[in-house]
Amino acid sequence: MGMNTGDPAAAPAAPDRPPATTRRATLTAVLADPAHATAGRLRALGGTADGLEVRADVVGDLDPAGLRRHFAGALTYALRPRARGGCFAGGTAERRARLLGAAARYDLVDLQWPDDIVPELLAGIPPRQRRISWHGPATAADGLRELLGRMLSAPAACYVVAPQGATAEDAVATVAFLAGLHRTDVTAYTTGPSCTWSRILAPWLAAPVVFGHLGDDGPDADGMPCVGRLVTDYGLPHLPRLSRLHGIVGGSPHRSAAPRLNNAAYRALGLPALFLPFPVDSLRRFWPVMTGPRLAAAGLPLRGVTVTSPHKEAALDLADEVRPVARRCGAVNILWRAEDGPWQADSTICVLRALARVGVDPGGRSVAVVGCGGAGRAAAAVLQQAGAAVTVVNRGRVRGCDASRLLGADYVPLHRFSPRGHAVLVHATPLTERIPFPMTHARPDAVVLEMPYRSSPTPLMAAARARGLRSVDGWDVLRMELREQFRLMTGQPMPVLPDGLFADPSEERHHNRPERKAL
């Protein structure tokens, strides 16, 4: 049963599975960790992955017959040398012997351009078994086109072009290159932990293959996402129609639930949008590149982003129009535009709606907001507008005093804070592993509202509920924020989504691991 996050009459229910699509990518799981070479892991790929790539430079030369007992898809053999970002450190003769031996047992053999394009290997590995790959430094789109022209001189079943990138905006050159190819035998993406979004997007630009590792968590050091998140967060390998991009900009957005929930809603409503993670160091460098002409020329303009720490203050200066609450608190958590209209900014803090759900009107009440980052300041500003007497609380004195001056609110350092006397306690720091302030002196009728979230109840929520206090956890707040952000970016109400989407799939997989019997 789906959980409503707002007005039931305004929110259509989401279907149990995405609508049928005419296009589909090939999803290849990459085995690059010896701990993942288990029968259970491979059987779990059935019905999800089409192929399995064995990184022999990491896991060794596994027996393909053993792999095929548990996985029916195509097998690719890769022995990437250190010079190309791999782990193989042996000599040329050993490497070539292993590649030739793999050709007799695997469906595809990865050949590194230009090192492996030699008569001995080309004679022993026919074109239908070749995957020719290039892994190298950051390269402009024109340089990638020139490189591919040379690679195509060696016939192969498919090609991979993978330059390195240090920032999210570095991947735009690769995306522009791929969008201009109109080929179905070339996969291109930028490697690096900030460029995962280019790997996810590539299949919509005709790249035939999307790669995912067999782990349970976020992207690996190369920026490769795990198979589970490709499916749950992005709906792959299905490729519905796509004409615009949305995303989340932050320091570490890969663990956010926003891509999973937004993309599920897009699929439910048939909206041609994709929500991607953008790890960003400098918003001022990222913004002009991502909103410039190259993504628009690829037919995939960026139309909106949610903004998380540490960029909420910097985002304020990027908008053409700023809503009053965002202006008052000096931070925004969403930037969006309609077609070619002005960029707008707001801070969609839904504390009033969340408190209303537990029957609380903060007007005339004493409220403590713990945490003076962008979210905490926005919550304080909204509560002040509703008539609450707000005290801001922060560990760092400078930020606490800045928030006090900006909002005209009293400030108390965290080490001196007591919840005594406050009718509403709002927790707005990222801390979820321990109680951020002592609950001993909280009023028996106090309400505790928490903004950070995790799959299991936080210590603060557990303590509040143990004392019988009314409480609103971070997931409830997130649902309301997502609904409002979705409405702003799409102009439509967010549909009711299945409850299962609100759990962290990586945590679920940790609790339900396949058997660990080695192959």
N, C-alpha and C positions, 0 to 999 in steps of 0.2 A: 504494500500500500504506500503510495507516495505521500510525502509530507508537504503540506502547503506552506509557503513562506510569505503569504500575504493574503489579499482578498481572493477567496476561492472563485468568485464569479468572474474575476478578471484574469485568472490563470488557467489556461487549458492544460489538461493532463498530458504528460509525455508518454509516448508509446513505449513498450517494453524493450524494443530493439530498434536500431536505426532503420529508416526507410530504405528500400532496395535501391541500389545504384547500378549504373551501367559500367562504371569504371572501378578497377581494383588494382592496387599495387601488389607487387610481390614482396612479401615480408620475409626477410632472412634473419634468423637468429644467429648471433655470433658467440661461439664458445671460446672464451678467452680467459677462463679461470678454471684450473683443475678441479676446484671444489664443485663446479657445476656439471662435471662430466658424470652424471648419474642417470640411471634408468628412469627414475621418477621425473627428473627435469625434462628429459627428452620426451617422455610420454605426454607430459603436460603441454607440449607444443602442438600436439595433434589438433587439427581444426583451426589453428591460429597461424602458425608459421608455415611458409611454403618451402623454405630451404634452411639449411644449417651450414654455416661457415665455421670450419675448424681452424683456429689460429694455432697452427702447429709450432710456431715459434714460441708460444706460451705454454700450451698444454701437451706438446709432443705429438708424435705420429700415432694417433688413435686408430684402432682397427675399424675400417668402414663397415665391415660385416656386423660388428657389434653395435655400431650406431644404427644401422638399418633395422636391427631387431626391434628398436624402440621408436624410430622416427622414419616415416615413409617418404619424406620430401627429398629434394635434390641436395647433394653434398658438395661443398666447395672447400678446397684445400688452399690455405694461405700460409706462407712462410716468410713473413715480412722481416727484412733485415733492419738492423739498428739505424742505418743511414736513412731509412724510410719510415722511422717512427715505430719499428717493431723491436723484437727481442732476439732475433737470430744473430749470433756472433760468429758462426762458423765460416769456413772458407768457401770459395766459389764452386769448387768441384763437389763438395758435399751438398751445397744448396741445389745445384743443378741435378744431381743424382736423386735427391729427395723429390724435387718437382716432377721429374720424369717418372719416378716410381708412383707418384700420386695419380698421374694421368691414367694409369691402368685400373685405379680403384675408385676414383672420385668422378663426379659429373663435371665439375669445373675446377680449373687450377688457376690461381691468381698469379699473373706475371707482372712484375714491377717494371714500369717504363722509367728509363730506357734500359736499365741494367739487364733485364731478362730477354730482351728482344735480340736474340742471337740465333744463328742457324741451328745449333744443337737442340735448343728447346723448341724452336718453331717446327723443326722436323719431327720431334717426338710428341708434340702436343698439338692436335689438329685445331683449326679455328673454332669449331663448335664447342671445344672444351676450354677455350681461353677466356679469361677475364683479365683485361689489361688495365692496370691501375697506376695512377700517379699520386704520390703523396709528397708535397713539397712546400716551399715558403709561400706566404701571401702573395697573390698575383692579381693584377687588374684584369677586367673582363676581356680586353683585347689580347692580353698575354695568354689567357686561358684558351681563347679561340685559336690562337696560333699553335699552342701546345697540342690541342686536340687534333688539329689538322695533321700534325706529325704522327700522333698516336694512331690515327685512322689508317695510316699506311700499312699497319700490321693488322690483318683481318682477325676479328674476334667475335665471340658471341655477345659481349657487352664490355663497356668501359666505365671506369670510375675515375673522376677527377676530384681531388681532395686537397686544396691548399689549406695552410694553417691560418688561424685567426686569433687575435688577442682580445678583441672586443666584439660585442654583438653587431656593431655597425660594419665590421670588417666583412661580414658574410654577404653584404648587399652586392658586392662585385660578383660573387659566385652565383647568387640568385639571378642577377641580370644576365650573366653569361648563359645559364641554363635556360632561362625564359626565351632567349633568342635563338636557341638551337632548333627546336621543333623536331627533335630526334627521340626515338623510343629505345635506344640502345646505350644511352649515356646517363649515368647517375653522377651528379655533382653536388657537393656540399662543402662547407668550411668546417675544419676540425677545430677543437678547442672547447672548453667548458662554457664559454660565452656564446657559442655559435650553434648550439643544439637546434635552435629554431630553423636553421637552414636545412638540416637533415629531415626534420618533420615536414617542412614545406615542399621539399624536392619532388615527391611523387605527383603533386598537383601541377608541376611544371613539366610533366611527361617523363621524369626519371622513372625507370622501370622498377627499381628496387629501393626499399627502405630497410635499414639495418638497425637491429636492437640487440643489446647484450642480454645474457641470461640471468643477470642479477635481480635483486628485489628492489633496489633503491633508484636514485636519480642517475643522471648522466655519469659516464666514466670520465677518465682524464682526457680522453679525446673528444668528449662532448656527445658520445653515443648514448641515447636514452635506452632504457630497458624495454624489452618486448611488452611487459605488462602495461607500462604507461603509454606506449604507442597505441595500444588497443583501448584502454579505459579512458585515457585523457584526450585522445585525438581521433578516435573512431577508426583508425587504420586497421586493416588495409583498404577499407572502403574509401572512395574518393567522390563525395558529393560535389555538386557545383560550387565554385569558389570565385568570388569577385572582390573581396575586401578582407583586410586583416585587422584584428584587434589583439591586444596582448596585455601582459602585466610587466611593468618595469620596476626593478628593485635590485637590491644587493644579492639576494638569494631566492629567486622566484620559483625554482624548480620543485620545491615541496608544497607550493600553494595548491589549494583545491580549485582555484579559479579556472584554469584551463579545462579541467575535467567537467566542471559544472556548466560553464558557458558553452563548451562544444557540444555537450549533450543537449542543451537547450536549442542550439542552432540546428542540430540534426532533427530534433523533434518538430521544429517549426519549418524546416526546409529552408533556412536562411543561408545564403551563400557566403558564409564568414568562417574564419578560423581564428581561434584564440591561442596565442603563442607566448612562451616565456622569454623575456629579454633581460638577462643579467647585465646590469649597466654600472660602470664605474663613474662615468661622467655624462650626466644627462645633457649637458650643453653640447658635447661632441656627438652624442647619439641622435639627438632630435633632428638637426638639419639633414642628416644623411637618410634617416628612416622616413622622413616626411618629404624628401626631395623627389626629383623626377624619375629616378631609376625604378623604384618599386611601382610607381604609377604607370610607367611605360611597360612594365611586365604585366599590367592588368590587375595588380594586387595592391592598391593603395592602403596605407595605414589610416584607419578611420577612428581609432580610439584606443586608449590604454588606461588601465588602472595603475596607480602609482603607490609604491610602498617605500618604506625606509631604505635608504637615506635621502630620497629625492623629492619628498613632498614639498619642501620649501622652494627648491629650485624650479619645480614644475609651475609654480605660481607665475613666474616671469615668461613662460612660454605661451600663455593663453592670450587670445585677443579679448575675450570677455570672461570675467571672474564673478561667480555668484557671491552674494553678500557674506554668507557664513565662512566661505573659504577666504575671502578677503580679511575678515575679522580675525580669524585664527592664524593667518599667515601660512597656510599650507593647503594643498589639494590632494585628493586621492583618485581623481579621474580627469582625463583630458579627452575630449571628443569633438567631432565635427560631422555635420551632415553634408554629404557630397563635397562641394567646394566652398562651403560656408566657413565662417570664422571658427577658430579653435576656441572651445569653451572649457572652463574649469569649475569644479565644484568639490566639496567635501561631503560625501554621502554618508554621514554618520547617523545611524538610525537608533540612537539611544532613546529617544522619546517613544518611538513605536515599540521598541523592546520593553521599555518599562510599562507601557500601556498594556502589554500582553499579560503582565502579572498584576494589573490593577493599580498602578502607581502613577500619580500625577506629581511631578517634581516641583510644581509651582509652590513657592513659599516654604520649601523644605531646605534643610542643610544637606549639601551634597559634597562629597570629597572625590576628586578625580586624581587617581594615583598614576603618574606618568605624564610628562609634559612634552612628548613628541607630537607629531602632527595629528595623530588620532586622538590623543588626550586633549590637546588644545581645541580641536574641533568639537569633541564631546562637551567640553566645558562651555564653549560658545553657544552651542545649541541649548544646553541646560539653562544658561543664563537668560537666553531669549524666552525660555518657558517660565521664567520667574524664580528659578532656584537660586539660593545663596551658595555659591560655589567656592570651595577651597581647593587650590591645586597643590599636589604633593609630588616631589621629585627627589631622587637621590642626589643628582648634581645641582649645586646651588645656582650656577650661571643659567642653565636652562630653566630652572624653576622660577628664578627672578624675572627672566625674560618673558615667560608665559604670564606671570603675575602682572607685569607692566602692560603687556599687549591686551590682556583681557580685563584688567581692573579687578582682579580677584586676589584674595588672600593666598599667601604661599607658606607652606610648612615643609621643612626638610623631612625626608623619609625617615631618618633615624629618630625624629621626634614625634612622628605621627602616631596618633591613636584614633581608632574608629569611633571612640566614645562620642555620642552626641550627634552623629551624622545619620540621617534617615536613609540616604542612598550612598553606596560605596561603589565607585566605578574603577575597575582595574584596566589600565590602558598601557602597560608595559609589555614587552615581548616575553616576560618570564612565565613559564608554564610548569617548571620542574619543582618549584617550592612555593610556599605561601609568601606573597610579597610584603605582607604586613600582618601583625598579630591580630587574631580575631577575638581575643579574650574579652575585650571590653566593647564589642559591637552591641548595639541596641538589640533587644529581642525582636523588635519589629523592623529591623533594618532590611534593606534589599541590596543584594550584591549582584552587580552586573559586570561580567568579564568580557573583554574584547579579544584577547588572543585565544586561539583554539588548538585543540589536538583531539585525536580520536577518542581517547579515554578521558574521563573527568580529571581536571587539574586538581592539585592539592587545595587550591582556594575554593573550588566548587565543592569538593568533598567536605571541607571544613564547614562551609556555609550550610550545606544540607544536613550535616551531622548535628548542627545547632538548631535545625528547623527553620532557617531563614529562607525567605523567598529569594530565588536566584534566577539569573539569566546567563547561560553559558555562551562562550565565544561562537559556537556553531550557530546558535539562534541569531546572534548579532550578524554573523557572516551571511547567513541566508537572506536577511533583510537588506544588507548592503549590496549583495550580489543582485538582488531583484531590482533595486533602484539603479544600479550601474547598468544592468542589462537594458532597462527601459530607456535610459539616456542614450546608450550607444546604438540601440536598434529601433527605438520608437515603438516597441511592442512589449507586452507583459511577459515575464519569464514563466514558462510552463511549470507545473508541478513535476518535480523530478523524483525518481525512486530513492528511497531512503539509503540504499546501498551505496549510492554515489557520494554520500557524505562521510564515508569512512575512507581513511588513507589506505589505498590498495597495497602499498609497500608494507604497512603494519599487518594487514590481513595475511599477506604472503609469509611474513615472518612467523605468524602463528600457525600457518597451515603449510609448512614446507613439505615438498615431496620427499620420498625416501632418499637417503644419502648413500645408497649402495653404489660404489664406483663401478664404472664399466670395465 
